[in-house]
Amino acid sequence: MVTKNQIKLVVNLKQKKYRTQHALFVVEGEKLVKELLQAGVEPLKIFVDGTWKGSGLGETELVSGAILKQMSSLKQPNGVLGVFYMPKPLKTEVSDWVVALDAVRDPGNLGTIIRLCDWFGIRELVCSMDTVDCYNPKVLQATMGSIARVNIVYAPLPEFLKNAKQPIFGAFMDGEPVYGRELPAKGILVMGNEANGISDEVGAWVTERISIPQFGGETAESLNVATATAILLNEIRR
Amino acid sequence: MVTKNQIKLVVNLKQKKYRTQHALFVVEGEKLVKELLQAGVEPLKIFVDGTWKGSGLGETELVSGAILKQMSSLKQPNGVLGVFYMPKPLKTEVSDWVVALDAVRDPGNLGTIIRLCDWFGIRELVCSMDTVDCYNPKVLQATMGSIARVNIVYAPLPEFLKNAKQPIFGAFMDGEPVYGRELPAKGILVMGNEANGISDEVGAWVTERISIPQFGGETAESLNVATATAILLNEIRR
């Protein structure tokens, strides 16, 4: 039987402060819950309602549709809601690239960037304190299971960069074209905010200002931060 | 004075069949309307309400907040709504790359891909008949002004590919790695549906199956179609 306190906990986890306090987060939908289980993320509890006819979620707790709706962040809950422990940091190679994000605000962009880090084998992602929370439901929707395979740390970026020993690359509209450049085996790639790019106080620590050349006769306004990250990680790995 | 018929026209333009019938579409927000004007797209009418204090939109028609809300697709209309004629096809070089989309359904993905084509100077985008409509408001939100700088055609893809003289590249999870390949000066790049990739009937016309190598130990599920397009267009142009 689900208790009132359990329901209250799940409802509270919609807010970042409770997620941080309990080191728990919520994902919804059979597909995403399965991916996290397969990725080895430990569940506290998986709730399902009577509409769910699937299998392969391990131990589940059946609740009424009304209770699942109360717990859910979705207008139309989809039958499965998992509460998971935040993954513990992975052991990573320090001799690789790190991605650092300066005030990325859009959950879909952060989710896509986490998935890109996973694809390109980047295991360390450092987010400025004002980057959107990676356990925000919309971020999780876009990351898929990748959240379990990338270490995500929130830290003041100028501090982090000040102590870094690797070369620090930053993406700027007016940076040097990245094509034909020798890129080192390790480094930090800084990507900026959707509207304003990299802030001055973070940019001050960038040692190499790079850009993606434009071919449309300089008419296109800019690339979305997630697509620009895709291109630059591809340049680093190719 | 705005007439009842004008209001009805704008409301109807929320539906694709009326957009096609009238060859008109709607964009909302000062920024996007300005971008289309700057890109040379011809407006039929630009409506504003009393909350708009800006300038630089040329001739505008002031309507009440209630009427703007009726015309708007947004929960919170933002003061400016432009009705534009669909742009006429640009003159393009036939000797360049063409992007073809097979059943891309997510408006954000199509919008991002149009913006990428613009950035990389690709002037021809061919969409399968079941690709999301490029004048859908959510697509326009993601394309920014790029809609005016890329020719977008809806056509049955197998037919289009059958008649093509260029080599046809298609992105497949199990394709040949794209790195280190010589890519020709012209060709067609086919990208598939978000969940199912390229369909069999379209895939049958693909002459070169390519993929983006994965570095995360083969754990990441897949790349989003817009980020994969970003990487492949970068490979074509670099």
Interface residues (C-beta under 8 A of the other chain):
Chain A: E35 A39 G108 T112 R115 L116 D118 W119 F120 G121 A142 M144 G145 S146 R149 Y179 I212 P213 Q214 F215 G216 G217 T219 A220 E221 L223 N224 A226 T227 A228 A230 I231 N234 E235 R237 R238
Chain B: E35 A39 G108 T112 R115 L116 D118 W119 F120 G121 A142 M144 G145 S146 R149 Y179 I212 P213 Q214 F215 G216 G217 T219 A220 E221 L223 N224 A226 T227 A228 A230 I231 N234 E235 R237 R238
